[in-house]
Every structure is written in C-alpha cells, then in structure tokens.
Amino acid sequence: MDMRKYFLLLISLFFIQFIVSSPAGAGDPVRVGVFQNAPLTFIDENGRVKGFFVDILEHIAGKKGWNIEYVPCSWSECLSDLENENLDLLGVIAYSESRGRIFDYTYESVITNWGQMYLNKKSDIESIVDLKGKKIAVLQNDIYFNNLRELVDQFGIQCRFVEAFEYEDVLKLVERGRCEAGLVNKIYGLQHERDYDIIKSSIILSPKKLYWAAPKGKNQEHLHSLDSYLRTLKNNQQSIYHEAVAEWFGIGVKSTFGQWFQWIVISFVVLIILFLTVSLILRVQVKSKTKELLIKNEELIREIQFRKQAEEALQASGATLRSIFKAAPTGIGLADDRVIRQANERLGEILGYSQDELVGRNARLIYPTDEEFEHVGKEKYAQIREKGTGTIETQWQRKDG
C-alpha cells in the first residue's frame, strides 16, 4: 500500500513538473503595431490590416503558430508603444543609432526605401537650396524628416517644417497649398501620387533599409524566426515574399500555381468564346488592353523624362565639381576605402608629394602614426553611417617629415 502511494506521488510530481516546464504563453498574442503607410502596412476602409509587411508576417506567423494581434496607431504612437513595451513587434522601421539604443532589429532587411519630395503646382522649388523660407510638410518622427532636417542645417537653409501624423496628411497639405513641399517615402508616393494634384520633384534622399524591430532585449525568438524565414523566402523566387512584391509593387514573378491557374482560365474563356459572342468579347479585350498599354506607355515616358533630367543634372554637377576640384586654392583629395583616388595640385604642394605619388596610395602615407590613422577611420566612418557625412580634425605629415 505504501509503495503504491509512493508511486502515485512520483507520478503526480512528474506531471506537475511537466506542466510548469511547458512553454508559457505559447498562445499569448504577439502585439504588432500597424499604421497607415500603404502599400507596406495599412488598414483598409473595411478595417482589415493589409500590406507587403503584413503578408510576410502572417505567412511566418502561420508557420510558427503565433497569435498576431494588430494594434492600430499613428507612426509616433507606434514608436512610443514599442519603446514602452506596449508592442512586441513593429515593421517598416529604418535603423538609426538613436533607435538602436532602445530597439532590437532583425539582421535581415525586408525592403529598401528612400525619401521623395512632392511639390504644390505653384511651387518654384527645384533643388534643396530652394527650400529656404518655405514650409515643408513632413511625417512626425520620420527617418527621412530627421535626415532632411540635418541636411538643411548643414547647408544653413532656414525653412519651416509642418509635422503631420500620417503620410496622407502630408500630401493633402501640399495639394491645398498649406505647404509648398512635402516629404514622404518613395513607395508610398508611387502608390498615391495620382490621388493628389501635386508634382513629383527631382529631390530624393536617404536610401534606407526597412526592418522588423522589438523592444530592447525583448522578443529575441520572434526576431530570430523572422530573420531565418526572411533569408529563405528572399532566396526563393517562388516564395510568398516575391508573390507579395509582385502584388503590392507590380514587379517580380508570379508563382507557378498562379501561372497554371491563369492558363486554365484563359483556355476556358477561349472555349466559351468559340460558342458565344466572339467578336464582341474580342473588341472589349482589345479596348481594355489598349487602355492598359497607354497607361503603361505614359508611365514609361514619365520615367524616361525623369531619368534624363537626373542624368543632365548629374553631368552638370559633375562638370562643376571637376572645375572646383582643379581650381580650388585648398587641398582636396578623394579616397575610396581609405585609398587616395584623386588629389589636386594644391594638396600635393601642402604635403610635399606629386599627384602621381599620392594617387593610388593608402591614406596611411600622410598620417604621422598608425594610431591616428585608425582613430580617424573609426570616428569618420561611424559618423557617415549615422548621418551620411563625417567631419574630424586630425594631423597629417609632410613627405619631408
């Protein structure tokens, strides 16, 4: 009898230990912030959460058994909620050094985006310098807004920023003339620019990779899972990742299933056409295709004109820079990966070298010590990664010592 009680006690203890050691919160909701940034992430008119990031997340969540709970918020609210651990994940977020101190990111980026400036039709803005004295609509806490603000500060350009809570409000402010220009991300602009009576400018800035992020030190398993699946999906041309690219951006390849399904439908339609109104159906199809081709042709013409203007501006800028480079009374050099690629005559005079002695040589040549050389490289490239530019005061050594 005592042995039986002892045996039952062991079984009970084992059962309790199994329950306690089982993964807690396996069915707990994963709170994901969602804000209006179509087609990357948004809530449609029927209250459904959609977008490129959403499709990929739900695919991975289905594989991992996650219970996703979407939390609507403005962009600024989403950042605040993530920092305060009221969200577990937030997508469509670019990395910056300040954000890196409060958030953890996936190593694998989802897509690359950049800033695009749109103008009111009455605006005379043609370049960054024309922003002086103008009102610019921007998204509050937007990475592209932060970079634009740093850029105009560097050039000493005084302008006024009007901060909105959604990209939609930014473009409305521009269309209504409340602001002369507005800054949104490129992908959002491409999807919505036809909805507004505005002009796309040639001003673009700050290419940024977009990631998933979590509160600092939290939800590491979710980030690792997203990384693992993203690498696999991006390398497979038939995956949900590339299907989502084709669906939301109109580029990429369709899945094999989609191609087969399309051929089945076409075959069925052809059979019906053989017995019914052949000529009428064909006329409708030709009209529809013609309209589609005209739209695509207009888009292609606009893209060609934009590229031509950009190339002409780049050529003019390059010629100006070359003239300045040669005639400048200040020593100027260009380095790539810390190897001197170009040096004007004045720089050679300052350092006591000929241009041939400088070009193609490692920049270590002009530093007095290895320590100074390493210090400058580390500090300058850290600034470039954070701000896009770097400035540091150092000491060089002439050829004669």
Buried (B, 14 or more C-beta within 10 A) or exposed (E): EEEEEEEEEEEEEEEEEEEEEEEEEEEEEBBBBBBBBBBBBBBEEEEEBBBBBBBBBBBBBEEBEBEBEBBBBBBBBBBBBBBEBBBBBBBBBBBBEEBEEEBBBBEBBBBEBBBBBBBBEEBEBEEBEBBEEBBBBBBBBBBBBBBBBBBBEEEEBEBEBBBBBBBBBBBBBBBEEEBBBBBBBBBBBBBBBEEBEBBBBEBBBBEBEBBBBBBBEBBEEBBEBBBBBBEEBBEEEBBBBBBBBBBBBEEBEBBEEBEEEEEEEEEEEEEEBEEEEEEEBEEEEEEEEEEEEEEEEEEEEEEEEEEEEEEEEEEEEEEEEEEEBEEEEEBBBEEEEEEBEBBBBBBBEBBEBEBEBBBEBEBBBBBEEEEBBEBBBEBBEEBEEBBBEBEEEEEBBEEEE
